[in-house]
Amino acid sequence: SLPRLLAGFALLLFALVLMRPLLPVDETRYLAVAWEMQLSGDPFHLTRNFASYSHKPPLLFWLINLVWGVTGVSELAGRLVAPAFGVATLAATAGLGRAMWPEDRATGLMAAAVLAGFSVFQIYASTTMFDTMLTLAVVGGIAALWRIGQTAGVGRGSWAALGLMLAFGTYAKGPVILVHLLPPLLLMRFWAPSPPTAMGMVRGFGLALLVALALVALWLVPTLLTADAAFRHELLWSQSVDRVSGGMAHDRPIWFLALLLPVILFPWVYCARFWRALPGLY
């Protein structure tokens, strides 16, 4: 059952957190940013080593400090915040599966079980990073797009829900959420049984974008108004454009990503039953 799957996955992530120390450089850096937010009491201007830090949005650091407000400052409590989103992503995946295949309620549970079985997902879900937060936002955004694509005259609620997920993803890891949600939106007429008209798509996405911008502005506007010019340039330009154009620490050639596929797809790609069932999908 889904509750057992979620409980088992939560226990697995808890064990993975307990079994290892914080991993440099990412986990140590992000806990340090959260700790400096605790010291400064400033939720708008992030710092690392007490210098301005604009590399990531604030949501994870806010939530860690919210948890610390209840438990007291604790490394373990702080490290359990991001894994909670891994568990939530499994629940959201199961819900999306049920929405897509309502005639087969087992599909959602199977999809969540497959996701939980990926070793890469287990590793990243146990770390103090932003990936499972972004994944949850993407799954929520796909769910909103699925509802939009089922009925051409869909109301504003589903478009507003898409805007909420765009804002959530932006707060989690920045505007990269658009890379994940724009393609299924733009290609909706190829996969949706009843996609909106072109004008309906423009109006709907305009509403979603307006909702997202209004929510993000609650943090971004006060931050920019009280920041110096260098910080504003880095936050609004460098952290998005430079990542796309290259030259930052995460740059990798295409062949590097191709070589990682056997690791990313472990263990399911090594399962003979997976390959036997593959022809039946077509």
C-alpha positions, -999 to +999 in steps of 0.1 A: +000+000+000+011+036-005+013+044+033+036+015+038+057+025+008+060+061+021+068+049+056+095+025+044+111+051+021+111+076+050+129+051+072+154+044+045+162+081+041+164+085+078+189+056+080+210+071+051+211+104+069+223+088+101+249+066+084+270+094+069+283+129+078+275+160+059+290+158+024+312+187+014+310+209-005+272+212-010+256+200+022+281+218+044+276+250+024+238+249+025+236+241+063+261+270+068+238+294+048+208+282+069+229+287+101+239+323+091+202+331+084+195+319+120+223+342+133+213+372+113+175+368+115+173+381+080+151+360+057+158+381+026+196+384+022+214+350+022+250+349+032+278+324+032+308+331+054+289+363+060+293+375+024+263+378+001+251+345-013+229+345-044+235+310-058+202+295-046+167+307-037+157+308+000+130+282+004+152+254+018+169+277+042+136+291+053+122+257+060+153+246+079+150+276+101+113+270+106+121+235+118+149+248+140+123+272+155+105+241+168+133+217+176+161+240+184+192+243+162+202+207+154+222+192+125+199+162+123+167+182+123+181+205+096+192+175+075+157+159+076+140+188+058+151+180+022+144+143+026+108+151+036+103+164+000+116+130-013+087+113+006+063+139-006+074+134-042+066+097-040+031+106-028+027+131-056+039+106-082+013+081-070-014+107-072-003+117-107-004+080-118-040+076-104-050+108-123-036+096-156-049+060-153-080+062-131-092+028-144-061+011-129-054+025-094-024+002-090-005+022-116+001+051-093+015+029-066+037+011-091+051+044-104+059+055-069+076+022-061+097+024-093+108+059-084+116+048-048+137+020-062+161+042-082+194+044-063+201+079-076+168+091-063+175+075-029+209+092-027+197+126-037+166+124-016+187+118+015+209+149+010+204+185+020+200+197-015+173+212-037+166+184-061+136+167-045+120+201-039+123+208-076+110+173-085+079+178-064+073+211-081+076+195-115+053+166-106+027+191-093+031+212-125+026+181-147-005+173-127-019+208-134-011+205-171-028+171-172-060+185-158-058+214-183-053+190-212-083+169-204-109+197-208-106+225-233-128+248-212-109+242-180-113+269-154-087+293-141-080+271-110-058+247-129-038+275-145-034+291-111-022+258-098+004+257-125+015+292-115+017+280-079+040+252-090+061+276-111+065+298-080+073+267-058+100+255-082+115+290-085+117+293-047+132+258-046+159+261-073+152+291-095+137+295-130+150+261-141+115+249-134+106+264-168+130+240-185+109+211-172+073+225-176+075+245-208+080+216-232+049+196-221+029+229-221+040+239-256+035+203-269+001+199-253-018+196-286+002+164-294-006+145-261-037+160-246-071+147-256-087+182-254-061+209-253-070+246-251-071+268-281-040+289-289-057+319-274-068+299-244-033+287-239-019+323-240-045+335-216-041+306-193-003+307-192-005+344-187-025+338-156-001+311-144+029+334-150+011+363-132+005+341-101+041+328-101+056+363-105+033+377-077+044+350-053+081+352-061+079+390-058+071+386-021+107+377-016+124+391-047+113+427-045+123+434-009+156+416-015+164+436-046+154+469-031+178+465-003+207+449-022+237+464-039+241+465-077+265+436-078+242+413-059+212+423-081+232+415-112+243+381-099+209+372-087+189+383-118+214+375-145+245+355-137+229+327-118+205+319-148+223+331-179+258+319-170+245+284-161+229+282-196+258+296-215+285+276-196+315+285-176+303+275-142+313+246-120+286+222-132+296+222-169+298+187-183+301+174-219+272+154-234+293+122-234+297+125-196+260+125-191+256+095-215+282+075-195+262+082-163+230+067-177+238+031-165+242+045-130+212+068-132+190+039-144+202+014-118+187-010-109+157-012-133+177-012-165+195-043-153+163-062-147+155-088-173+117-084-167+120-047-176+134-056-211+108-084-216+079-060-208+093-031-230+078-043-263+044-044-248+044-007-243+041+000-280 
